[in-house]
Amino acid sequence: MINSTFWVIVIAVGALVVAIANIQYNRARESENKKEMAVQALLILKPEIERNLKVMIEMQKAIPKSQVPLEAFDTAAWQTVSNGELLLGLGDSFLPNMMRIYNLMNRANSLHSRILEMSIGVTSALSGTSATRVQLQNSLLAILGDLEPILRDVAGQKA
């Protein structure tokens, strides 16, 4: 007959194995959930990034001709992703680029709306707006120059 101490040790070892397995299971499940969130986030963001790349190209062509396209950068998908838990799934290398892209796009949208207001809004009737408009266009071109390489790089990545 086997000693009772042996069975106590077997039970303790079994409990330890179950505890370790439970911890590993939760880690693996969390990792799988993050990967799935990243896939969902990229599926939402990728079309918007591709559209915004086209908008950027149009702006870069139009601004030197003293024209301003009516369409600004779309940031709705980013707002959806960043306000939910989907942001947690994005990788450490991808997330800073996305944050930089949307920061630059928001700055560009702000300048874009000011330039449009000076072109067709009430402000267009005021004197002295042409010099300010040129400064805003130059600032917008500088932001687009910063945005272009990052946006092209992210747009070229696979989802």
BAFIKOL-300113 format. One record per residue: residue in one letter; x, y, z of N, C-alpha, C, O in turn. Coordinates in nm, 2 decimals. Last residue first. Layout:
FIGU  type     n_X     n_Y     n_Z    ca_X    ca_Y    ca_Z     c_X     c_Y     c_Z     o_X     o_Y     o_Z
FIGU     A       X       Y       Z       X       Y       Z       X       Y       Z       X       Y       Z
...
This chain:
FIGU  type     n_X     n_Y     n_Z    ca_X    ca_Y    ca_Z     c_X     c_Y     c_Z     o_X     o_Y     o_Z
FIGU     A   -0.22    4.39   -4.48   -0.31    4.38   -4.36   -0.30    4.25   -4.30   -0.37    4.22   -4.20
FIGU     K    0.10    4.50   -4.58   -0.01    4.40   -4.60   -0.09    4.40   -4.47   -0.03    4.41   -4.36
FIGU     Q    0.21    4.83   -4.66    0.21    4.71   -4.58    0.09    4.62   -4.60   -0.02    4.68   -4.63
FIGU     G    0.17    5.06   -4.81    0.23    4.95   -4.88    0.24    4.82   -4.80    0.26    4.71   -4.85
FIGU     A    0.07    5.23   -4.62   -0.02    5.19   -4.73    0.04    5.07   -4.80   -0.04    4.99   -4.86
FIGU     V    0.31    5.28   -4.47    0.20    5.20   -4.41    0.10    5.15   -4.52    0.05    5.04   -4.50
FIGU     D    0.46    5.42   -4.67    0.51    5.30   -4.61    0.40    5.21   -4.55    0.39    5.09   -4.57
FIGU     R    0.30    5.64   -4.72    0.33    5.55   -4.83    0.38    5.41   -4.77    0.34    5.31   -4.82
FIGU     L    0.30    5.76   -4.47    0.18    5.72   -4.52    0.20    5.61   -4.64    0.13    5.51   -4.64
FIGU     I    0.57    5.83   -4.45    0.51    5.74   -4.35    0.38    5.68   -4.40    0.36    5.56   -4.39
FIGU     P    0.62    6.00   -4.66    0.69    5.87   -4.65    0.63    5.77   -4.56    0.62    5.65   -4.58
FIGU     E    0.40    6.21   -4.62    0.41    6.13   -4.73    0.49    6.00   -4.71    0.44    5.89   -4.74
FIGU     L    0.43    6.38   -4.39    0.33    6.27   -4.39    0.36    6.17   -4.50    0.34    6.05   -4.48
FIGU     D    0.61    6.57   -4.46    0.64    6.48   -4.34    0.55    6.36   -4.35    0.60    6.25   -4.31
FIGU     G    0.47    6.69   -4.67    0.60    6.63   -4.69    0.65    6.54   -4.58    0.71    6.44   -4.61
FIGU     L    0.25    6.78   -4.54    0.23    6.68   -4.64    0.36    6.61   -4.67    0.37    6.49   -4.69
FIGU     I    0.37    6.98   -4.39    0.31    6.87   -4.32    0.29    6.76   -4.42    0.32    6.64   -4.38
FIGU     A    0.45    7.15   -4.61    0.55    7.09   -4.52    0.50    6.97   -4.44    0.56    6.87   -4.43
FIGU     L    0.20    7.22   -4.71    0.29    7.14   -4.79    0.40    7.08   -4.71    0.44    6.97   -4.74
FIGU     L    0.10    7.37   -4.49    0.04    7.25   -4.53    0.13    7.16   -4.62    0.13    7.04   -4.60
FIGU     S    0.28    7.58   -4.50    0.28    7.50   -4.38    0.21    7.36   -4.41    0.26    7.26   -4.37
FIGU     N    0.21    7.69   -4.75    0.35    7.64   -4.73    0.35    7.55   -4.60    0.42    7.45   -4.61
FIGU     Q   -0.05    7.76   -4.69   -0.03    7.66   -4.79    0.11    7.60   -4.78    0.13    7.48   -4.79
FIGU     L   -0.01    7.96   -4.49   -0.08    7.84   -4.46   -0.06    7.72   -4.56   -0.04    7.61   -4.53
FIGU     Q    0.12    8.15   -4.65    0.19    8.09   -4.54    0.12    7.96   -4.49    0.19    7.86   -4.46
FIGU     V   -0.08    8.21   -4.83    0.04    8.15   -4.88    0.12    8.08   -4.77    0.17    7.98   -4.79
FIGU     R   -0.27    8.32   -4.65   -0.30    8.20   -4.73   -0.18    8.13   -4.78   -0.17    8.01   -4.77
FIGU     T   -0.14    8.55   -4.58   -0.16    8.45   -4.48   -0.20    8.31   -4.54   -0.15    8.21   -4.50
FIGU     A   -0.15    8.68   -4.82   -0.02    8.65   -4.76   -0.03    8.54   -4.66    0.05    8.45   -4.65
FIGU     S   -0.43    8.71   -4.86   -0.34    8.63   -4.95   -0.21    8.59   -4.90   -0.16    8.48   -4.92
FIGU     T   -0.55    8.87   -4.67   -0.55    8.72   -4.65   -0.47    8.64   -4.75   -0.44    8.53   -4.72
FIGU     G   -0.56    9.13   -4.71   -0.44    9.08   -4.64   -0.44    8.93   -4.62   -0.35    8.87   -4.56
FIGU     S   -0.91    9.19   -4.65   -0.78    9.22   -4.72   -0.67    9.16   -4.64   -0.68    9.14   -4.52
FIGU     L   -1.18    8.96   -4.68   -1.09    9.05   -4.60   -0.96    9.07   -4.68   -0.91    8.99   -4.75
FIGU     A   -1.31    8.76   -4.82   -1.34    8.90   -4.85   -1.25    9.00   -4.78   -1.24    9.12   -4.82
FIGU     S   -1.24    8.52   -4.70   -1.19    8.55   -4.84   -1.21    8.70   -4.88   -1.14    8.75   -4.96
FIGU     T   -1.39    8.49   -4.48   -1.26    8.55   -4.46   -1.20    8.58   -4.60   -1.11    8.67   -4.60
FIGU     V   -1.62    8.36   -4.56   -1.63    8.50   -4.53   -1.49    8.57   -4.52   -1.48    8.68   -4.56
FIGU     G   -1.48    8.13   -4.81   -1.56    8.17   -4.69   -1.56    8.32   -4.67   -1.52    8.39   -4.76
FIGU     I   -1.30    8.06   -5.00   -1.44    8.07   -5.04   -1.53    8.12   -4.92   -1.65    8.14   -4.94
FIGU     S   -1.04    8.10   -4.90   -1.07    8.09   -5.04   -1.21    8.12   -5.08   -1.24    8.19   -5.17
FIGU     M   -1.04    8.08   -4.63   -0.98    8.20   -4.69   -1.01    8.21   -4.84   -1.00    8.31   -4.90
FIGU     E   -1.15    7.83   -4.60   -1.22    7.94   -4.55   -1.17    8.07   -4.61   -1.25    8.16   -4.64
FIGU     L   -0.94    7.68   -4.70   -1.07    7.68   -4.77   -1.15    7.80   -4.73   -1.22    7.87   -4.81
FIGU     I   -0.75    7.73   -4.50   -0.72    7.77   -4.64   -0.85    7.78   -4.72   -0.87    7.88   -4.79
FIGU     R   -0.87    7.60   -4.29   -0.85    7.75   -4.28   -0.82    7.80   -4.42   -0.86    7.91   -4.45
FIGU     S   -0.88    7.34   -4.38   -1.01    7.41   -4.35   -0.99    7.56   -4.35   -1.07    7.64   -4.39
FIGU     H   -0.60    7.29   -4.39   -0.69    7.28   -4.51   -0.82    7.36   -4.49   -0.86    7.43   -4.58
FIGU     L   -0.53    7.30   -4.12   -0.48    7.40   -4.21   -0.56    7.41   -4.34   -0.59    7.51   -4.39
FIGU     S   -0.67    7.08   -4.03   -0.70    7.21   -3.97   -0.65    7.32   -4.06   -0.72    7.42   -4.09
FIGU     N   -0.56    6.87   -4.18   -0.71    6.91   -4.20   -0.74    7.04   -4.14   -0.82    7.12   -4.19
FIGU     A   -0.30    6.87   -4.08   -0.33    6.91   -4.22   -0.47    6.95   -4.24   -0.50    7.04   -4.32
FIGU     R   -0.35    6.78   -3.82   -0.29    6.91   -3.84   -0.32    6.96   -3.99   -0.35    7.08   -4.01
FIGU     N   -0.45    6.53   -3.89   -0.54    6.62   -3.82   -0.49    6.76   -3.83   -0.56    6.86   -3.85
FIGU     M   -0.23    6.42   -4.02   -0.35    6.44   -4.09   -0.44    6.54   -4.02   -0.51    6.62   -4.09
FIGU     L   -0.05    6.41   -3.80   -0.02    6.49   -3.92   -0.14    6.52   -4.00   -0.16    6.63   -4.05
FIGU     N   -0.19    6.22   -3.65   -0.16    6.35   -3.59   -0.13    6.45   -3.71   -0.18    6.56   -3.71
FIGU     Y   -0.19    6.00   -3.82   -0.32    6.07   -3.79   -0.30    6.20   -3.72   -0.38    6.29   -3.73
FIGU     I    0.09    5.94   -3.82    0.01    5.97   -3.95   -0.12    6.05   -3.91   -0.14    6.15   -3.98
FIGU     R    0.14    5.89   -3.55    0.21    6.00   -3.62    0.13    6.04   -3.75    0.11    6.16   -3.78
FIGU     M   -0.01    5.66   -3.51   -0.03    5.78   -3.43    0.03    5.90   -3.50   -0.03    6.01   -3.50
FIGU     M    0.11    5.49   -3.70   -0.03    5.53   -3.71   -0.06    5.65   -3.63   -0.14    5.74   -3.68
FIGU     N    0.36    5.47   -3.59    0.35    5.52   -3.72    0.20    5.57   -3.74    0.18    5.67   -3.80
FIGU     P    0.31    5.34   -3.34    0.36    5.48   -3.34    0.35    5.54   -3.48    0.32    5.66   -3.49
FIGU     L    0.19    5.09   -3.43    0.11    5.19   -3.36    0.18    5.33   -3.36    0.10    5.42   -3.39
FIGU     F    0.39    4.92   -3.55    0.29    4.98   -3.63    0.22    5.10   -3.56    0.18    5.20   -3.63
FIGU     S    0.55    4.83   -3.35    0.61    4.90   -3.46    0.51    4.97   -3.54    0.55    5.07   -3.60
FIGU     D    0.38    4.71   -3.17    0.46    4.82   -3.12    0.53    4.89   -3.23    0.56    5.01   -3.22
FIGU     G    0.06    4.63   -3.33    0.19    4.60   -3.28    0.27    4.73   -3.24    0.23    4.84   -3.27
FIGU     L   -0.28    4.65   -3.21   -0.17    4.69   -3.30   -0.03    4.68   -3.24   -0.01    4.70   -3.13
FIGU     G   -0.45    4.59   -3.00   -0.40    4.48   -3.08   -0.29    4.52   -3.18   -0.21    4.44   -3.23
FIGU     L   -0.54    4.82   -2.89   -0.45    4.74   -2.81   -0.39    4.63   -2.90   -0.28    4.58   -2.86
FIGU     L   -0.73    4.92   -3.07   -0.60    4.98   -3.07   -0.50    4.89   -2.99   -0.38    4.90   -3.02
FIGU     L   -0.97    4.80   -3.01   -0.89    4.75   -3.13   -0.75    4.80   -3.13   -0.66    4.74   -3.18
FIGU     E   -1.12    4.90   -2.81   -1.01    4.82   -2.77   -0.92    4.77   -2.89   -0.82    4.70   -2.87
FIGU     G   -1.18    5.24   -2.93   -1.22    5.11   -2.88   -1.10    5.03   -2.84   -0.99    5.08   -2.83
FIGU     N   -1.08    5.47   -3.03   -1.17    5.48   -2.91   -1.21    5.35   -2.86   -1.27    5.34   -2.75
FIGU     S   -0.92    5.39   -3.24   -0.86    5.44   -3.12   -0.95    5.46   -3.00   -0.90    5.46   -2.89
FIGU     V   -1.12    5.30   -3.43   -1.02    5.21   -3.38   -0.96    5.26   -3.25   -0.94    5.18   -3.15
FIGU     T   -1.27    5.54   -3.47   -1.33    5.41   -3.43   -1.23    5.32   -3.37   -1.26    5.26   -3.26
FIGU     Q   -1.07    5.71   -3.56   -1.14    5.74   -3.44   -1.21    5.62   -3.38   -1.22    5.60   -3.26
FIGU     W   -0.99    5.58   -3.79   -0.89    5.59   -3.68   -0.97    5.62   -3.55   -0.93    5.57   -3.45
FIGU     A   -1.22    5.62   -3.94   -1.18    5.48   -3.91   -1.08    5.48   -3.79   -1.09    5.40   -3.70
FIGU     A   -1.22    5.90   -3.98   -1.33    5.83   -3.90   -1.29    5.69   -3.86   -1.32    5.65   -3.75
FIGU     T   -1.06    6.07   -4.12   -1.01    6.01   -3.99   -1.11    5.93   -3.91   -1.09    5.90   -3.80
FIGU     D   -0.97    6.18   -4.43   -1.07    6.11   -4.35   -1.01    6.04   -4.23   -0.91    5.97   -4.25
FIGU     F   -0.86    6.50   -4.54   -0.83    6.36   -4.49   -0.94    6.31   -4.41   -1.00    6.38   -4.33
FIGU     A   -1.08    6.67   -4.76   -0.98    6.67   -4.66   -0.95    6.52   -4.63   -1.02    6.43   -4.68
FIGU     E   -1.18    6.80   -5.07   -1.17    6.69   -4.99   -1.05    6.69   -4.89   -0.94    6.72   -4.93
FIGU     L   -1.13    7.02   -5.23   -1.24    7.03   -5.13   -1.23    6.92   -5.03   -1.27    6.93   -4.91
FIGU     P   -0.80    7.14   -5.30   -0.91    7.04   -5.32   -1.01    7.05   -5.21   -0.97    7.08   -5.09
FIGU     V   -0.70    7.45   -5.40   -0.72    7.37   -5.28   -0.83    7.27   -5.31   -0.95    7.31   -5.33
FIGU     Q   -0.44    7.62   -5.57   -0.57    7.56   -5.57   -0.58    7.47   -5.44   -0.48    7.43   -5.39
FIGU     S   -0.19    7.71   -5.64   -0.28    7.80   -5.56   -0.42    7.75   -5.56   -0.52    7.83   -5.56
FIGU     K   -0.03    7.52   -5.73   -0.11    7.59   -5.83   -0.20    7.69   -5.77   -0.29    7.75   -5.84
FIGU     P    0.06    7.39   -5.50    0.15    7.47   -5.57    0.08    7.56   -5.68    0.14    7.66   -5.72
FIGU     I   -0.19    7.24   -5.44   -0.15    7.36   -5.36   -0.05    7.44   -5.44   -0.06    7.56   -5.43
FIGU     A   -0.23    7.02   -5.62   -0.31    7.14   -5.63   -0.25    7.26   -5.56   -0.26    7.37   -5.61
FIGU     K   -0.05    6.81   -5.55   -0.05    6.86   -5.69   -0.12    7.00   -5.70   -0.08    7.09   -5.77
FIGU     Q   -0.10    6.77   -5.29    0.04    6.81   -5.32    0.04    6.86   -5.47    0.12    6.95   -5.50
FIGU     M   -0.37    6.69   -5.30   -0.33    6.82   -5.23   -0.19    6.86   -5.28   -0.17    6.98   -5.31
FIGU     E   -0.34    6.44   -5.43   -0.42    6.55   -5.49   -0.38    6.69   -5.43   -0.37    6.79   -5.50
FIGU     I   -0.19    6.30   -5.24   -0.14    6.33   -5.37   -0.21    6.44   -5.44   -0.15    6.53   -5.51
FIGU     M   -0.38    6.30   -5.03   -0.25    6.36   -5.01   -0.19    6.40   -5.15   -0.14    6.51   -5.17
FIGU     V   -0.58    6.14   -5.15   -0.61    6.28   -5.11   -0.48    6.36   -5.09   -0.47    6.47   -5.14
FIGU     K   -0.44    5.90   -5.16   -0.49    5.96   -5.29   -0.52    6.11   -5.26   -0.49    6.20   -5.34
FIGU     L   -0.41    5.85   -4.89   -0.29    5.86   -4.98   -0.33    5.93   -5.11   -0.25    6.02   -5.16
FIGU     N   -0.67    5.82   -4.81   -0.60    5.93   -4.77   -0.47    5.95   -4.85   -0.42    6.07   -4.86
FIGU     R   -0.73    5.57   -4.92   -0.80    5.68   -4.97   -0.72    5.81   -4.93   -0.71    5.90   -5.02
FIGU     E   -0.55    5.41   -4.77   -0.53    5.41   -4.91   -0.61    5.53   -4.97   -0.55    5.60   -5.06
FIGU     I   -0.65    5.45   -4.51   -0.51    5.49   -4.54   -0.50    5.51   -4.69   -0.43    5.60   -4.74
FIGU     E   -0.90    5.34   -4.54   -0.89    5.48   -4.51   -0.75    5.53   -4.54   -0.74    5.64   -4.60
FIGU     P   -0.84    5.07   -4.58   -0.91    5.14   -4.69   -0.90    5.29   -4.67   -0.88    5.37   -4.76
FIGU     K   -0.70    5.01   -4.32   -0.63    5.00   -4.45   -0.71    5.08   -4.56   -0.64    5.16   -4.64
FIGU     L   -0.87    5.02   -4.09   -0.78    5.13   -4.13   -0.73    5.13   -4.27   -0.71    5.24   -4.33
FIGU     I   -1.01    4.77   -4.09   -1.08    4.90   -4.08   -1.00    5.02   -4.13   -1.04    5.10   -4.21
FIGU     L   -0.81    4.59   -4.10   -0.91    4.58   -4.20   -1.00    4.71   -4.20   -1.05    4.75   -4.31
FIGU     L   -0.67    4.66   -3.87   -0.61    4.68   -4.00   -0.71    4.68   -4.11   -0.70    4.75   -4.21
FIGU     A   -0.85    4.58   -3.67   -0.81    4.72   -3.68   -0.75    4.75   -3.82   -0.78    4.85   -3.88
FIGU     Q   -0.86    4.30   -3.72   -0.98    4.38   -3.73   -0.94    4.53   -3.75   -1.00    4.60   -3.84
FIGU     V   -0.59    4.24   -3.66   -0.64    4.21   -3.79   -0.77    4.29   -3.82   -0.78    4.35   -3.92
FIGU     A   -0.59    4.32   -3.39   -0.50    4.38   -3.48   -0.55    4.36   -3.63   -0.55    4.45   -3.71
FIGU     M   -0.77    4.14   -3.28   -0.80    4.28   -3.28   -0.71    4.36   -3.37   -0.76    4.45   -3.44
FIGU     E   -0.62    3.90   -3.32   -0.75    3.92   -3.39   -0.79    4.07   -3.39   -0.85    4.11   -3.49
FIGU     K   -0.41    3.95   -3.15   -0.38    3.93   -3.29   -0.51    3.95   -3.37   -0.51    4.01   -3.48
FIGU     K   -0.55    3.96   -2.90   -0.48    4.08   -2.95   -0.45    4.07   -3.10   -0.46    4.17   -3.18
FIGU     N   -0.64    3.70   -2.89   -0.74    3.81   -2.89   -0.67    3.93   -2.95   -0.73    4.01   -3.03
FIGU     E   -0.40    3.56   -2.86   -0.48    3.54   -2.98   -0.58    3.65   -3.00   -0.61    3.69   -3.11
FIGU     S   -0.31    3.66   -2.61   -0.23    3.69   -2.73   -0.31    3.67   -2.86   -0.30    3.74   -2.95
FIGU     E   -0.51    3.56   -2.45   -0.50    3.70   -2.46   -0.42    3.74   -2.59   -0.45    3.83   -2.66
FIGU     R   -0.46    3.28   -2.48   -0.59    3.34   -2.53   -0.58    3.49   -2.54   -0.64    3.54   -2.64
FIGU     A   -0.21    3.26   -2.37   -0.23    3.23   -2.51   -0.36    3.29   -2.56   -0.36    3.34   -2.67
FIGU     R   -0.28    3.34   -2.10   -0.18    3.42   -2.18   -0.20    3.39   -2.33   -0.20    3.48   -2.41
FIGU     N   -0.45    3.14   -2.03   -0.50    3.27   -2.03   -0.41    3.36   -2.11   -0.45    3.45   -2.19
FIGU     Y   -0.28    2.92   -2.05   -0.40    2.92   -2.13   -0.45    3.06   -2.14   -0.48    3.11   -2.25
FIGU     Q   -0.10    2.98   -1.84   -0.05    2.97   -1.98   -0.17    2.98   -2.08   -0.16    3.04   -2.19
FIGU     I   -0.27    2.95   -1.62   -0.20    3.08   -1.65   -0.16    3.08   -1.80   -0.18    3.18   -1.86
FIGU     N   -0.34    2.68   -1.64   -0.45    2.79   -1.65   -0.38    2.92   -1.68   -0.44    3.00   -1.76
FIGU     A   -0.10    2.56   -1.61   -0.17    2.54   -1.73   -0.28    2.65   -1.75   -0.30    2.70   -1.86
FIGU     I   -0.05    2.63   -1.34    0.04    2.67   -1.45   -0.03    2.66   -1.58   -0.02    2.76   -1.66
FIGU     A   -0.26    2.49   -1.22   -0.25    2.64   -1.20   -0.16    2.69   -1.31   -0.19    2.80   -1.37
FIGU     V   -0.21    2.23   -1.29   -0.33    2.29   -1.33   -0.32    2.44   -1.32   -0.37    2.51   -1.41
FIGU     V    0.03    2.19   -1.15    0.03    2.17   -1.30   -0.10    2.24   -1.35   -0.09    2.31   -1.45
FIGU     L   -0.05    2.22   -0.89    0.05    2.31   -0.94    0.04    2.31   -1.09    0.05    2.41   -1.16
FIGU     A   -0.22    2.00   -0.86   -0.28    2.14   -0.85   -0.18    2.24   -0.91   -0.23    2.34   -0.97
FIGU     G   -0.03    1.80   -0.89   -0.14    1.81   -0.98   -0.20    1.95   -0.98   -0.23    2.01   -1.09
FIGU     V    0.12    1.85   -0.66    0.18    1.86   -0.79    0.07    1.88   -0.90    0.09    1.96   -0.99
FIGU     A   -0.08    1.79   -0.47   -0.02    1.92   -0.47    0.05    1.95   -0.61    0.03    2.05   -0.66
FIGU     I   -0.13    1.52   -0.53   -0.24    1.61   -0.54   -0.18    1.76   -0.55   -0.23    1.84   -0.63
FIGU     V    0.12    1.41   -0.47    0.06    1.40   -0.60   -0.05    1.50   -0.63   -0.05    1.56   -0.73
FIGU     I    0.13    1.46   -0.19    0.23    1.52   -0.28    0.18    1.52   -0.43    0.19    1.62   -0.50
FIGU     V   -0.07    1.30   -0.11   -0.08    1.45   -0.08    0.01    1.52   -0.18   -0.02    1.63   -0.23
FIGU     W    0.03    1.06   -0.18   -0.09    1.10   -0.24   -0.11    1.26   -0.22   -0.16    1.32   -0.31
FIGU     F    0.25    1.04    0.00    0.27    1.03   -0.14    0.15    1.09   -0.22    0.17    1.17   -0.31
FIGU     T    0.12    1.03    0.24    0.20    1.15    0.21    0.23    1.15    0.06    0.23    1.26    0.00
FIGU     S    0.01    0.78    0.25   -0.08    0.89    0.23    0.00    1.02    0.19   -0.05    1.11    0.12
FIGU     N    0.18    0.51    0.08    0.17    0.61    0.19    0.08    0.72    0.15    0.08    0.77    0.04
FIGU     I    0.04    0.23   -0.07    0.12    0.35   -0.09    0.08    0.45    0.03   -0.03    0.45    0.07
FIGU     M    0.08   -0.12    0.00    0.00    0.00    0.00    0.09    0.13    0.00    0.19    0.13    0.06
